[in-house]
Amino acid sequence: MRHRVFALHDGPKAQSAMEFLVTYGWALIIVGIMVAFMFQYITAQSSFASRQCQFAYGVTCNGAFAYSNAMFTNVSVKLNNSQSYLVLNPNINVSIMNYGNYSGGCRPAAAAEGNGITCNVIFNTQIKTGTVISGILYVNVTACPSNNKNSCQPPQMQTYVGNFSTQVSARKYS
């Protein structure tokens, strides 16, 4: 009994099969790779929430971030003073949906028009990494229309209200 091994010269059917595989095999491989990339892109998009916040007036937001470890959670908000005057002593209150209300501080203590302000709220509640949190931000400042922090007359208290949404990530606190 003789075993026959498939070879290219086994006739027109084998040649047709090989031509089909060579011609359409590359197209099938490319389509498969494209489907894999699209699947990866779609699943990656759904697993990452944007780090966003928005205010109607007073400050512009460059992003909201949340970090958590086994003991603490830190919500950090990056802002810019969009007023045409100096703002002094900013502080922040955060109302996080399903987690409560918390207060924090901001730096620097004085921010001129266009300058950055970073606000942090650290609290003793662990929020699981990957959780999307959202809520309301209240940034309280002393407005200084004279633009002189040493003689700010008349000082005016202002509260800028905004909202945020971000995904909690892991971070070690020192």
Secondary structure, DSSP 8 states (H G I E B T S, - for coil): -------TTS-HHHHHHHHHHHHHHHHHHHHHHHHHHHHHHHHHHHH----EEEESSSEEEEEEEEEE-SS-EEEEEEEEE-SSSEEEEEEEEEEETTTEEEEEEEE-SEE-TT-EEEEEEEES----TT-EEEEEEEEEEEEETT--TTS-SS-EEEEEEEEEEEEEEE----
